[in-house]
Amino acid sequence: MSTRPSNREIWGKVADALMALRAGRLQYGPLKHLSGDLDDLGIDTPDLSGLLIELLEEIQNAGPIECYAGTRPPQRSYEPEILRLELWAYSWHSPRLHKRMYLKFALKNQCYVYVDCHEDSPLE
């Protein structure tokens, strides 16, 4: 059984993601989810960075350890655009969007890489 990610690493990835977005370093991984996610949330692409910052701040406030929804160890992407990057997933109740949300990202060269952001769907 893997001990990764540590609690410190779970907190650190959220902090690193915020730092990247605040510095304007946003990249897009696989685009297949992007338009559907944004349509479902009623968000225009230019607003995405600001929204992601707000959502990551919500995760920080709720406690990244409690919100962590990824695997141990973190999954690695099989998508060609972000092949083998670790995926960081969090689920929490968003005060901003008034629903339970799911956010997944990767970090590459100090950039936030968008993977998923949508309403959380409970496992059947």
C-alpha positions in Angstrom: 0.0 0.0 0.0 1.4 3.3 -1.0 1.6 6.2 1.4 1.6 8.7 -1.5 0.4 11.3 -1.6 1.2 12.6 1.9 -1.0 15.1 3.5 1.7 17.7 2.9 1.8 16.8 -0.8 -2.1 17.0 -1.1 -2.0 20.5 0.4 1.1 21.5 -1.6 -0.5 20.6 -5.0 -3.4 22.9 -4.3 -1.0 25.7 -3.3 1.1 25.0 -6.4 -2.0 25.1 -8.6 -3.1 28.4 -7.1 0.4 29.9 -7.6 0.5 28.9 -11.3 -3.0 30.3 -12.0 -2.3 33.6 -10.2 0.8 33.9 -12.3 -1.3 33.4 -15.5 0.2 29.9 -16.2 -2.8 27.9 -17.4 -2.6 25.2 -20.0 -5.2 22.9 -21.4 -4.8 19.1 -21.3 -7.3 17.0 -23.3 -9.9 19.4 -24.6 -12.6 16.7 -24.9 -14.0 17.7 -21.5 -13.5 21.4 -21.6 -16.5 22.7 -23.6 -19.0 20.3 -21.9 -17.7 21.3 -18.5 -17.9 25.0 -19.2 -21.4 24.7 -20.8 -22.7 22.8 -17.8 -21.3 25.4 -15.4 -22.3 28.4 -17.6 -18.8 29.7 -17.8 -17.1 31.5 -20.7 -13.5 30.4 -21.4 -12.0 33.9 -20.5 -13.5 33.5 -17.0 -12.0 30.1 -16.4 -8.8 31.1 -14.7 -10.6 33.3 -12.2 -13.1 30.6 -11.5 -10.4 28.0 -11.0 -8.7 30.3 -8.5 -11.9 30.7 -6.6 -12.6 26.9 -6.6 -9.0 26.1 -5.4 -9.4 28.7 -2.6 -12.6 26.9 -1.6 -10.7 23.6 -1.5 -8.0 25.3 0.7 -10.7 26.6 3.0 -12.5 23.2 3.2 -9.2 21.4 3.8 -7.4 19.7 0.8 -7.0 16.4 2.8 -10.7 16.1 3.3 -11.4 17.1 -0.3 -8.8 14.8 -1.9 -10.6 12.5 -4.3 -7.7 11.0 -6.1 -6.0 7.6 -5.7 -3.0 6.5 -3.7 -0.6 6.8 -5.4 -2.0 9.5 -7.8 -3.1 8.2 -11.2 -1.0 9.1 -14.2 -2.6 10.4 -17.3 -2.8 8.3 -20.4 -3.9 11.2 -22.6 -1.2 12.0 -25.2 -1.2 15.8 -24.3 -0.3 15.1 -20.7 1.0 11.6 -20.9 2.2 10.2 -17.5 1.6 13.4 -15.5 0.1 12.9 -12.1 -3.6 13.7 -11.8 -4.8 15.6 -8.7 -8.5 15.3 -8.0 -10.6 17.0 -5.3 -14.3 17.0 -4.5 -16.1 19.4 -2.2 -19.2 21.5 -1.7 -18.7 24.8 -3.6 -20.3 27.8 -1.9 -19.7 29.8 -5.2 -21.6 27.3 -7.4 -24.0 25.9 -4.7 -23.2 22.3 -5.6 -20.8 19.5 -4.9 -17.9 19.9 -7.4 -15.1 17.8 -8.8 -11.9 19.3 -10.0 -9.0 17.4 -11.5 -5.7 19.0 -12.7 -2.1 18.2 -13.4 1.0 20.4 -13.0 3.6 20.7 -15.6 6.6 23.0 -15.6 5.0 25.2 -12.9 1.8 25.4 -15.0 -1.7 24.4 -14.1 -3.0 21.9 -16.6 -6.8 21.8 -16.9 -8.2 18.3 -16.9 -11.7 18.4 -15.5 -14.1 20.7 -13.6 -17.7 19.7 -13.2 -20.5 18.9 -10.8 -19.5 15.8 -8.8 -21.5 12.7 -9.6 -21.7 10.2 -6.8 -20.5 6.7 -7.6 -23.3 4.4 -8.3 
